[in-house]
Amino acid sequence: MTIRGRASSSSPSGRPSSVRSRKRQMLKCALSATFLEQLLHMEELDEDELNQAILGFVKKRKVSAMRKDAAAKRRFRQRKSWSVFQSNLTDRQFRKMFRMSRECFQLLCNRIEENVGDAQFKSEKYLKNLKISSNPRDKKAAKMMKCHDSSTGGFISGEVKLAITLRILAGGSYLDLALLYETSSSHAYKIFHDVIKEWILDDRLVKINGIDYVNDEERLKEVALKFARRSRGLFNGCIGAIDGWLVKIQRPTLADGVRHPGSFYSRKGFYGLNVVAIVDRDKRVLYRVIQSRGAEHDSTAFKHTALYKWLTENCKWLLEKGYYFVGDSAYSLKSFILTPYDNAYHGTPQDNYNFFHSASRICVECTFGEIDLRWGILWRPLKFNLEHNINVIDACMRLHNFIVDYREEHRDISAMEELERNLFTDECRRFLATETNVADVGVSGGEEDVRRDQHGNVSRGGRPNLTETTLTRLGKEIRDKLCAKFQNANRQRPTQNWFRQNNRFLD
C-alpha cells in the first residue's frame, strides 16, 4: 500500500517515472535492434549499402529530434481578429492604411472570394463556421485547422492577407506588419507575392487587354463620347490618351536574365522600367505594357507591342471610323496617334490646337500621378527581381482600375478624389522630408529622349518604310483638319491664367 501511494503521487498513471523512461529506452533499443536485424538478414547486402542504410536511419532519428526541439521552442502566436482590428480604426485611418474605403475593401474581398473560392480565400466568417461545422466534407479541413491553432496560432484569414498586401503596396514595412498581424517576418513577403500573383492578377477580378478593347466597338464609342464631352466636341474620335511612365527599380542582375543592365538606366538618373499605358477620360487604364527597358524611347517601346501591330494592320478601319489616340511629342505622328505641333508660336492656330490637345491628353499624366501617389511602394526603387517588379506594377494598375470602377458606381468621384489626394499628398511629403537621396516622387516619362538599341547604345534609327510614311502623311492631314476646325469655330487658347495664386493675363 505504501509503494502504491508513493507511485500515485509521482505520476498520474500509478507507475514511477524512472520505470516508464526505462521502458521507453528499451523499446527504442528493441526497435533499433529489429531494424538492424532486418538489414543483416537481407540477401546480397554489401558493406556500403549497409552503411548507407544505417546512416539514413540515424539521420531520420536526428531530424525527428530536431523537429521536436524546434516545436518546443516555437513561440505561440495568437492571430488577431480582422473584425476587431478594423473596428478600432476610424474611416480616415482605414483609408490612409489601405488606400481605399472600408466598403471598397469589403467589395474587393467579396470579388476575390467569388473568383478563388471560399476554401482558398479562407475568410474570417468561413473559418468560424469551419470550427462548428458537422459536414463530413469539412472534417479534414477542420482537423488541419485545429492542428494549426495549437502549433502556429491558426490559419491567416483572407482579409488579413489582403490587408498585408495593400499595406506593403502602400509603403508599409514587412517587419511592422509581422508584429501587427502575428506572422513571421519572412512569411509576410510570401503572402504579399502570393496574393498578387494568385488573386490580384486574376483577369476575373480586373482585366486590362488592349486588343479586346479596340475590338469592342461599343466600348470605343463610349470612351470617344466622354472625350468629346470633356473637349466640347473638339476631339470626337479620341479613344484614349497614351504616354510612357518610368518606374524606379534596382539594377537588374544576371539572375533576371539581363546581360546588359545599362539598358535599364534612364536619362533621369535611375534604373527603371518603361511602362506604356493608354487611359480613358475617367483615368481608367485600358492598355499597359510593362516590358520595356528604362533607356528605351517611348515611341520605340510602343512600336514593339502587339497593339501597335494591330493598329497598323487596321489603320484603314480606324480611319473610316475616325478613331485615334492622343499622345505627346515623344510619339511619332500617325493616322491613329495625333501629336502636338512642334515649335508652335503663341496665338497661332497650331498653338490653339496644342492647348486643347494637351487638355485632352492630361488625363494620362493624372492617372500616373494618382497611381504613384496612392501606392507608396513606388516612391522608392522596387527591390524585387524583375518578374516580381513587373507583377507589383501590374497589381498597382489593376487595383487602380478597381477603385476607379468603384468610384463610378457610387457617383461620388470628385469628393473621393479630393479626400484621397489630401491624405496621400501629406504622407508623400512626410516621406520626402525624412528620406534622403530619393528621386522626386511623381510621373517620369513622356519627354523627348535619346533612342537607344537593346545594348543601351545611342541608335541612329533607320529609313522609314512605305507604310510608316503613309501613316505619318495621313496623321498630318487629320491634325491639319482638326486645327482648321478649331480656327473656324473660333476656339482659342484662354488669354487668362486661371491658377489660384497667379491670376494674371498672359502676354
ZATORRO-309314 format. One line per field, with one value per residue (C-alpha): residue number from 1; residue in three letters; x, y, z. Coordinates in Angstrom, 1 decimal, decimal comma, m for minus. Layout:
BEGIN
pos <- [NUM_...]
code <- [ALA_...]
X <- [X_...]
Y <- [Y_...]
Z <- [Z_...]
This chain:
BEGIN
pos <- [1_2_3_4_5_6_7_8_9_10_11_12_13_14_15_16_17_18_19_20_21_22_23_24_25_26_27_28_29_30_31_32_33_34_35_36_37_38_39_40_41_42_43_44_45_46_47_48_49_50_51_52_53_54_55_56_57_58_59_60_61_62_63_64_65_66_67_68_69_70_71_72_73_74_75_76_77_78_79_80_81_82_83_84_85_86_87_88_89_90_91_92_93_94_95_96_97_98_99_100_101_102_103_104_105_106_107_108_109_110_111_112_113_114_115_116_117_118_119_120_121_122_123_124_125_126_127_128_129_130_131_132_133_134_135_136_137_138_139_140_141_142_143_144_145_146_147_148_149_150_151_152_153_154_155_156_157_158_159_160_161_162_163_164_165_166_167_168_169_170_171_172_173_174_175_176_177_178_179_180_181_182_183_184_185_186_187_188_189_190_191_192_193_194_195_196_197_198_199_200_201_202_203_204_205_206_207_208_209_210_211_212_213_214_215_216_217_218_219_220_221_222_223_224_225_226_227_228_229_230_231_232_233_234_235_236_237_238_239_240_241_242_243_244_245_246_247_248_249_250_251_252_253_254_255_256_257_258_259_260_261_262_263_264_265_266_267_268_269_270_271_272_273_274_275_276_277_278_279_280_281_282_283_284_285_286_287_288_289_290_291_292_293_294_295_296_297_298_299_300_301_302_303_304_305_306_307_308_309_310_311_312_313_314_315_316_317_318_319_320_321_322_323_324_325_326_327_328_329_330_331_332_333_334_335_336_337_338_339_340_341_342_343_344_345_346_347_348_349_350_351_352_353_354_355_356_357_358_359_360_361_362_363_364_365_366_367_368_369_370_371_372_373_374_375_376_377_378_379_380_381_382_383_384_385_386_387_388_389_390_391_392_393_394_395_396_397_398_399_400_401_402_403_404_405_406_407_408_409_410_411_412_413_414_415_416_417_418_419_420_421_422_423_424_425_426_427_428_429_430_431_432_433_434_435_436_437_438_439_440_441_442_443_444_445_446_447_448_449_450_451_452_453_454_455_456_457_458_459_460_461_462_463_464_465_466_467_468_469_470_471_472_473_474_475_476_477_478_479_480_481_482_483_484_485_486_487_488_489_490_491_492_493_494_495_496_497_498_499_500_501_502_503_504_505_506_507]
code <- [MET_THR_ILE_ARG_GLY_ARG_ALA_SER_SER_SER_SER_PRO_SER_GLY_ARG_PRO_SER_SER_VAL_ARG_SER_ARG_LYS_ARG_GLN_MET_LEU_LYS_CYS_ALA_LEU_SER_ALA_THR_PHE_LEU_GLU_GLN_LEU_LEU_HIS_MET_GLU_GLU_LEU_ASP_GLU_ASP_GLU_LEU_ASN_GLN_ALA_ILE_LEU_GLY_PHE_VAL_LYS_LYS_ARG_LYS_VAL_SER_ALA_MET_ARG_LYS_ASP_ALA_ALA_ALA_LYS_ARG_ARG_PHE_ARG_GLN_ARG_LYS_SER_TRP_SER_VAL_PHE_GLN_SER_ASN_LEU_THR_ASP_ARG_GLN_PHE_ARG_LYS_MET_PHE_ARG_MET_SER_ARG_GLU_CYS_PHE_GLN_LEU_LEU_CYS_ASN_ARG_ILE_GLU_GLU_ASN_VAL_GLY_ASP_ALA_GLN_PHE_LYS_SER_GLU_LYS_TYR_LEU_LYS_ASN_LEU_LYS_ILE_SER_SER_ASN_PRO_ARG_ASP_LYS_LYS_ALA_ALA_LYS_MET_MET_LYS_CYS_HIS_ASP_SER_SER_THR_GLY_GLY_PHE_ILE_SER_GLY_GLU_VAL_LYS_LEU_ALA_ILE_THR_LEU_ARG_ILE_LEU_ALA_GLY_GLY_SER_TYR_LEU_ASP_LEU_ALA_LEU_LEU_TYR_GLU_THR_SER_SER_SER_HIS_ALA_TYR_LYS_ILE_PHE_HIS_ASP_VAL_ILE_LYS_GLU_TRP_ILE_LEU_ASP_ASP_ARG_LEU_VAL_LYS_ILE_ASN_GLY_ILE_ASP_TYR_VAL_ASN_ASP_GLU_GLU_ARG_LEU_LYS_GLU_VAL_ALA_LEU_LYS_PHE_ALA_ARG_ARG_SER_ARG_GLY_LEU_PHE_ASN_GLY_CYS_ILE_GLY_ALA_ILE_ASP_GLY_TRP_LEU_VAL_LYS_ILE_GLN_ARG_PRO_THR_LEU_ALA_ASP_GLY_VAL_ARG_HIS_PRO_GLY_SER_PHE_TYR_SER_ARG_LYS_GLY_PHE_TYR_GLY_LEU_ASN_VAL_VAL_ALA_ILE_VAL_ASP_ARG_ASP_LYS_ARG_VAL_LEU_TYR_ARG_VAL_ILE_GLN_SER_ARG_GLY_ALA_GLU_HIS_ASP_SER_THR_ALA_PHE_LYS_HIS_THR_ALA_LEU_TYR_LYS_TRP_LEU_THR_GLU_ASN_CYS_LYS_TRP_LEU_LEU_GLU_LYS_GLY_TYR_TYR_PHE_VAL_GLY_ASP_SER_ALA_TYR_SER_LEU_LYS_SER_PHE_ILE_LEU_THR_PRO_TYR_ASP_ASN_ALA_TYR_HIS_GLY_THR_PRO_GLN_ASP_ASN_TYR_ASN_PHE_PHE_HIS_SER_ALA_SER_ARG_ILE_CYS_VAL_GLU_CYS_THR_PHE_GLY_GLU_ILE_ASP_LEU_ARG_TRP_GLY_ILE_LEU_TRP_ARG_PRO_LEU_LYS_PHE_ASN_LEU_GLU_HIS_ASN_ILE_ASN_VAL_ILE_ASP_ALA_CYS_MET_ARG_LEU_HIS_ASN_PHE_ILE_VAL_ASP_TYR_ARG_GLU_GLU_HIS_ARG_ASP_ILE_SER_ALA_MET_GLU_GLU_LEU_GLU_ARG_ASN_LEU_PHE_THR_ASP_GLU_CYS_ARG_ARG_PHE_LEU_ALA_THR_GLU_THR_ASN_VAL_ALA_ASP_VAL_GLY_VAL_SER_GLY_GLY_GLU_GLU_ASP_VAL_ARG_ARG_ASP_GLN_HIS_GLY_ASN_VAL_SER_ARG_GLY_GLY_ARG_PRO_ASN_LEU_THR_GLU_THR_THR_LEU_THR_ARG_LEU_GLY_LYS_GLU_ILE_ARG_ASP_LYS_LEU_CYS_ALA_LYS_PHE_GLN_ASN_ALA_ASN_ARG_GLN_ARG_PRO_THR_GLN_ASN_TRP_PHE_ARG_GLN_ASN_ASN_ARG_PHE_LEU_ASP]
X <- [0,0_2,8_4,5_1,3_0,8_4,2_3,7_0,4_1,9_4,8_2,8_m0,9_m0,6_0,4_3,9_7,3_8,7_12,0_10,3_8,5_11,6_13,4_10,7_10,9_14,6_14,2_11,5_13,8_16,6_14,3_13,1_16,7_17,8_14,9_15,8_19,4_18,4_16,3_19,2_21,6_19,3_19,0_20,5_23,3_23,8_27,3_29,0_28,4_24,7_24,6_26,5_24,2_21,1_22,4_23,3_19,8_18,2_20,3_19,7_16,0_16,0_18,2_15,8_12,9_14,6_15,4_11,8_10,6_13,1_12,0_8,4_9,1_10,9_8,3_6,6_2,8_1,0_m2,5_m3,9_m5,6_m9,2_m9,7_m13,1_m11,8_m8,7_m10,6_m13,3_m10,7_m9,8_m11,6_m12,6_m9,8_m7,2_m8,5_m8,3_m4,7_m3,6_m5,2_m5,6_m9,4_m12,5_m14,0_m16,8_m14,3_m12,1_m15,0_m16,1_m12,6_m12,6_m16,0_m14,9_m11,7_m13,6_m16,0_m13,1_m10,9_m13,5_m14,1_m11,9_m8,9_m9,7_m10,5_m12,4_m12,9_m16,5_m15,6_m13,0_m15,5_m18,1_m15,5_m14,9_m18,6_m19,3_m20,7_m20,3_m18,2_m16,6_m15,2_m13,8_m10,3_m10,1_m11,3_m8,7_m6,0_m7,3_m7,2_m3,5_m2,7_m4,4_m2,3_1,0_1,2_m1,7_m4,3_m4,9_m4,4_m7,7_m8,1_m8,9_m5,6_m3,6_m5,2_m4,6_m0,9_m0,6_m2,2_m0,1_3,1_1,9_1,1_4,7_4,4_7,3_7,0_8,6_5,8_3,2_4,6_4,3_0,9_m0,7_1,3_3,2_6,8_8,7_9,7_6,1_4,8_6,5_5,4_1,8_2,5_3,7_1,1_m1,8_m0,6_0,0_m3,0_m5,7_m5,0_m3,5_m6,5_m8,3_m11,6_m11,0_m9,8_m8,9_m6,7_m6,4_m5,8_m6,6_m10,0_m10,7_m10,0_m12,2_m15,1_m16,8_m19,4_m16,7_m14,8_m17,9_m18,4_m14,8_m14,9_m18,1_m16,6_m13,5_m15,9_m18,0_m14,9_m13,5_m16,9_m17,0_m13,4_m11,9_m14,8_m12,9_m10,4_m10,4_m7,6_m4,6_m1,2_2,1_5,1_5,9_9,3_9,1_12,2_13,8_17,0_19,8_18,8_21,2_22,2_19,8_17,0_18,3_19,6_23,0_23,2_21,8_22,8_19,9_17,6_19,4_17,3_18,4_16,6_19,5_18,0_17,2_13,7_11,0_9,3_5,5_3,4_m0,2_m3,4_m6,2_m9,7_m11,1_m12,0_m8,4_m9,1_m6,1_m7,2_m3,9_m0,5_2,9_5,4_8,4_10,4_13,8_14,3_16,6_14,2_12,3_8,5_7,8_10,2_8,7_5,2_6,3_7,4_3,9_1,2_m1,3_0,9_0,9_m2,8_m3,3_m1,0_m2,9_m6,3_m5,5_m8,0_m10,9_m9,8_m9,6_m13,1_m14,5_m12,5_m10,8_m7,4_m5,3_m3,7_0,0_2,8_5,6_7,6_5,5_5,6_2,6_0,4_m3,1_m4,1_m1,8_m2,2_0,7_1,0_2,7_6,4_7,6_4,1_4,1_1,7_m1,6_m1,3_m3,9_m1,3_m0,8_m4,6_m4,7_m1,8_m3,7_m6,9_m4,8_m2,9_m6,2_m7,4_m4,2_m3,6_m5,7_m2,9_m0,5_m3,1_m3,5_0,2_0,3_m2,6_m1,2_2,2_0,8_m1,5_0,9_3,9_6,0_6,6_8,2_11,5_13,1_11,5_13,9_12,5_13,6_12,5_9,4_8,1_8,7_6,5_3,8_3,9_3,4_0,7_m1,1_m1,0_m2,6_m5,3_m6,2_m6,3_m8,9_m10,9_m11,0_m12,0_m14,9_m15,9_m15,9_m18,1_m20,6_m21,0_m21,1_m19,0_m15,9_m14,9_m15,3_m13,5_m10,6_m10,2_m10,1_m7,6_m5,4_m5,2_m4,5_m1,8_m0,1_0,5_2,0_4,2_5,5_6,4_8,2_10,3_11,1_12,5_14,2_17,5_18,8_15,3_14,3_11,3_8,0_5,7_5,5_8,7_8,3_6,7_9,5_11,8_14,5_17,5_16,7_18,9_19,3_19,0_22,5_21,9_23,9_22,6_20,7_20,7_17,5_16,7_14,8_11,0_9,2_6,3_3,7_5,2_5,5_1,8_0,6_2,6_1,1_m2,4_m1,8_m0,7_m3,9_m6,1_m4,2_m4,5_m8,2_m8,7_m6,6_m8,8_m11,9_m10,7_m10,0_m13,4_m15,1_m13,0_m11,7_m8,6_m6,2_m7,6_m6,0_m6,3_m4,3_m6,7_m4,2_m5,4_m2,2_m1,1_m4,2_m2,9_m3,3_m0,8_1,4]
Y <- [0,0_2,3_1,7_2,3_5,6_6,8_5,8_7,6_10,7_10,7_10,1_10,0_6,5_5,0_4,0_5,6_7,9_6,0_2,8_4,5_6,1_2,7_1,1_3,8_3,3_m0,5_0,0_2,3_m0,2_m3,0_m1,1_m0,3_m3,9_m5,1_m2,6_m3,8_m7,4_m6,9_m5,2_m8,1_m10,8_m9,2_m11,2_m9,9_m6,8_m5,4_m3,2_0,1_m0,5_m1,4_1,7_3,9_2,3_2,8_6,4_7,0_5,6_7,7_10,9_10,3_10,0_13,1_15,2_14,0_15,1_18,5_19,0_18,2_20,7_23,4_22,7_23,0_26,4_27,8_30,9_30,5_33,2_34,3_35,5_38,9_39,0_41,2_42,3_43,5_45,2_47,1_48,2_50,1_52,2_55,4_55,8_58,2_55,8_52,9_54,8_56,0_52,5_50,5_53,2_52,6_52,8_50,0_49,4_49,2_46,8_44,6_44,6_43,6_40,7_39,5_39,6_37,7_35,1_34,6_34,0_31,7_30,1_30,3_27,3_29,1_32,6_31,5_34,5_35,1_34,0_30,8_29,9_30,5_28,3_25,6_25,1_24,3_22,6_19,0_18,4_15,3_17,1_19,7_17,1_17,1_20,9_21,3_18,8_20,7_24,0_22,5_21,5_25,0_26,5_24,5_25,0_28,2_30,2_29,2_30,0_33,5_34,8_36,2_39,6_39,8_38,5_41,2_43,8_42,8_43,1_46,5_47,9_46,8_48,3_51,5_51,6_49,8_47,8_44,0_44,0_46,1_44,0_40,8_42,2_43,7_40,5_37,9_36,4_35,7_38,4_36,2_34,9_38,4_38,8_35,3_36,3_39,5_37,8_35,0_37,4_39,5_36,6_34,4_36,9_40,5_39,5_37,3_38,6_37,7_40,5_43,2_42,6_45,0_44,0_46,5_44,1_43,3_47,0_48,1_45,2_46,3_48,9_49,7_50,5_52,6_54,7_55,1_56,3_58,6_60,2_61,0_62,6_64,6_65,8_66,9_68,7_70,2_68,3_69,2_65,7_63,5_60,3_60,2_56,7_57,1_59,0_57,3_58,0_56,4_56,1_55,3_53,2_53,1_49,6_48,3_47,4_44,1_41,2_38,2_36,1_38,1_37,1_40,6_40,7_44,4_46,2_49,5_49,4_49,8_53,0_56,0_59,6_60,5_59,1_55,8_52,2_51,8_50,1_52,0_51,4_52,2_52,9_54,1_55,5_56,9_60,2_58,7_57,7_54,0_52,1_50,5_49,1_48,6_47,1_46,6_45,0_47,9_49,0_52,3_53,7_52,9_55,7_55,9_55,6_52,7_50,9_51,3_50,1_46,7_46,0_43,8_46,7_48,8_45,9_45,6_49,4_49,3_46,4_48,0_51,6_51,9_50,8_53,3_56,0_55,2_55,4_58,5_56,9_57,9_58,2_61,4_61,4_63,8_64,7_61,7_59,6_59,6_61,2_58,5_58,3_56,6_58,7_62,5_64,5_68,3_70,7_71,3_74,9_76,5_80,2_81,7_82,9_80,8_78,1_75,5_76,8_76,7_73,1_72,2_73,7_71,6_68,6_68,9_69,3_66,0_64,2_65,4_62,5_60,0_62,2_62,4_58,6_58,0_60,6_59,0_55,5_56,8_58,9_56,1_53,2_54,2_51,2_53,1_56,0_54,0_51,7_48,3_45,8_42,5_40,5_41,6_39,3_40,4_44,1_43,7_41,9_44,7_47,4_45,5_44,9_48,7_49,4_46,8_47,9_51,5_50,4_48,6_51,8_53,9_51,4_51,7_55,5_55,5_53,1_55,3_58,6_60,5_60,9_64,5_64,2_60,9_62,1_65,3_63,3_60,8_63,4_65,3_62,1_60,7_64,0_64,7_61,3_61,7_65,0_63,5_60,7_63,1_65,2_62,1_60,2_61,2_60,5_59,8_60,8_63,1_61,3_61,6_60,7_60,3_59,8_61,3_63,8_63,6_61,0_59,6_56,5_53,5_50,0_46,8_47,3_50,8_52,5_55,5_54,3_56,3_54,7_53,7_54,8_54,5_52,1_53,0_52,0_54,3_57,2_56,8_56,7_59,8_61,6_60,7_61,8_65,2_65,5_64,6_67,0_69,9_69,3_69,5_72,6_74,2_73,1_74,9_78,0_78,0_77,5_80,4_78,2_79,8_79,3_81,2_84,5_84,4_82,3_80,6_79,5_80,5_82,2_83,6_85,1_87,4_88,0_86,2_88,2]
Z <- [0,0_0,8_m2,5_m4,4_m2,6_m3,5_m7,1_m7,5_m6,0_m8,5_m11,7_m12,8_m14,3_m10,9_m12,1_m11,3_m13,9_m13,8_m14,8_m17,7_m19,0_m18,8_m20,8_m23,4_m23,8_m24,0_m26,7_m28,7_m28,5_m29,5_m32,5_m33,5_m33,0_m35,1_m37,8_m37,8_m37,7_m40,8_m42,6_m41,6_m42,9_m46,3_m49,1_m51,2_m48,9_m49,2_m46,7_m48,5_m48,7_m45,0_m44,0_m46,2_m44,6_m41,1_m41,8_m43,2_m40,1_m37,8_m39,9_m39,8_m36,0_m35,7_m37,9_m35,9_m32,7_m34,1_m35,2_m31,7_m30,2_m32,7_m31,9_m28,2_m28,7_m31,1_m29,9_m29,8_m31,8_m31,2_m34,6_m34,4_m35,5_m38,5_m37,4_m34,1_m35,7_m38,3_m35,9_m33,9_m36,9_m38,0_m41,6_m42,2_m40,7_m42,7_m45,9_m45,1_m44,3_m47,1_m49,7_m50,1_m48,0_m45,9_m48,4_m51,3_m49,3_m48,5_m52,1_m53,1_m50,6_m51,9_m55,5_m54,8_m52,7_m55,6_m58,0_m56,0_m53,7_m50,0_m49,2_m50,9_m49,6_m46,0_m44,9_m41,2_m41,4_m43,2_m40,5_m37,7_m39,5_m40,1_m36,3_m35,7_m39,0_m38,8_m42,5_m43,3_m46,2_m43,8_m41,4_m42,9_m43,1_m39,5_m38,3_m40,1_m38,7_m35,2_m35,6_m36,9_m33,9_m31,5_m33,3_m35,4_m34,0_m36,7_m40,3_m41,6_m42,9_m46,4_m45,2_m43,2_m46,2_m48,4_m45,7_m45,5_m49,3_m49,5_m46,7_m48,4_m51,7_m49,7_m48,5_m45,1_m43,7_m43,6_m40,1_m38,6_m40,4_m39,0_m35,4_m36,1_m37,5_m35,6_m38,6_m39,2_m41,0_m43,9_m44,3_m44,8_m48,2_m49,2_m48,5_m50,5_m53,6_m53,5_m53,1_m56,0_m58,3_m57,5_m56,5_m57,9_m61,2_m61,9_m65,0_m63,4_m60,9_m63,2_m66,9_m68,9_m72,5_m75,3_m78,2_m76,7_m76,1_m79,7_m81,0_m78,8_m80,9_m78,3_m75,7_m78,3_m78,8_m75,1_m74,5_m77,6_m76,3_m72,9_m74,6_m76,9_m73,9_m72,0_m75,0_m76,0_m79,3_m80,4_m80,2_m81,4_m82,3_m79,4_m77,9_m75,4_m74,3_m74,5_m72,6_m71,1_m67,4_m65,8_m62,6_m60,5_m59,9_m58,6_m61,0_m62,7_m62,4_m64,4_m62,3_m64,1_m67,5_m68,2_m69,9_m70,3_m67,2_m68,6_m71,0_m68,0_m66,9_m67,9_m68,6_m65,4_m63,4_m62,2_m63,3_m64,4_m66,4_m69,2_m68,9_m71,9_m71,0_m72,6_m70,4_m70,9_m69,7_m66,3_m65,7_m66,2_m67,7_m71,0_m72,0_m70,5_m71,4_m68,7_m70,5_m71,9_m70,5_m68,9_m71,6_m74,4_m76,1_m75,6_m79,3_m79,7_m76,7_m78,2_m81,7_m80,1_m78,8_m80,3_m80,2_m82,5_m85,0_m84,8_m85,3_m88,3_m89,9_m89,2_m89,8_m92,7_m90,5_m87,8_m90,4_m91,7_m88,1_m87,3_m84,2_m82,9_m79,8_m78,5_m77,3_m76,7_m79,0_m77,8_m80,2_m84,0_m85,7_m87,3_m88,5_m85,2_m82,9_m83,0_m81,5_m81,0_m83,4_m82,8_m82,1_m82,3_m81,7_m79,2_m80,7_m83,9_m84,8_m84,2_m80,6_m80,1_m81,3_m78,9_m75,9_m76,5_m77,4_m74,1_m72,2_m73,6_m73,1_m69,5_m68,1_m68,7_m66,7_m63,9_m64,0_m63,5_m60,7_m58,9_m59,1_m58,0_m55,1_m53,9_m53,7_m51,7_m52,7_m56,0_m54,1_m53,7_m56,3_m56,4_m54,8_m56,0_m59,0_m62,5_m62,6_m59,2_m60,1_m63,2_m61,1_m58,5_m61,1_m62,8_m59,5_m58,7_m62,1_m61,7_m58,2_m59,5_m62,1_m59,4_m57,3_m60,4_m61,1_m57,5_m57,6_m60,8_m59,3_m56,2_m58,3_m55,7_m57,9_m57,1_m53,3_m53,1_m55,3_m53,3_m50,0_m51,3_m52,8_m49,5_m47,5_m49,8_m50,6_m46,9_m46,5_m49,6_m48,3_m45,0_m46,8_m48,8_m45,7_m43,8_m46,7_m48,2_m51,7_m53,0_m56,5_m57,0_m56,5_m59,5_m63,1_m65,1_m68,9_m71,9_m72,7_m75,6_m75,0_m76,8_m78,8_m77,8_m79,0_m76,9_m75,6_m74,4_m77,1_m79,0_m82,1_m85,3_m86,4_m89,9_m93,0_m92,5_m94,8_m97,1_m94,6_m91,9_m94,3_m95,4_m91,8_m91,0_m94,0_m93,1_m89,5_m90,7_m92,7_m89,8_m87,5_m90,0_m90,4_m86,6_m86,5_m89,2_m87,3_m84,2_m86,2_m87,9_m84,5_m83,1_m80,3_m78,9_m76,0_m73,0_m72,5_m68,7_m66,4_m64,0_m61,4_m57,9_m56,8_m60,2_m61,7_m64,4_m68,1_m70,4_m72,7]
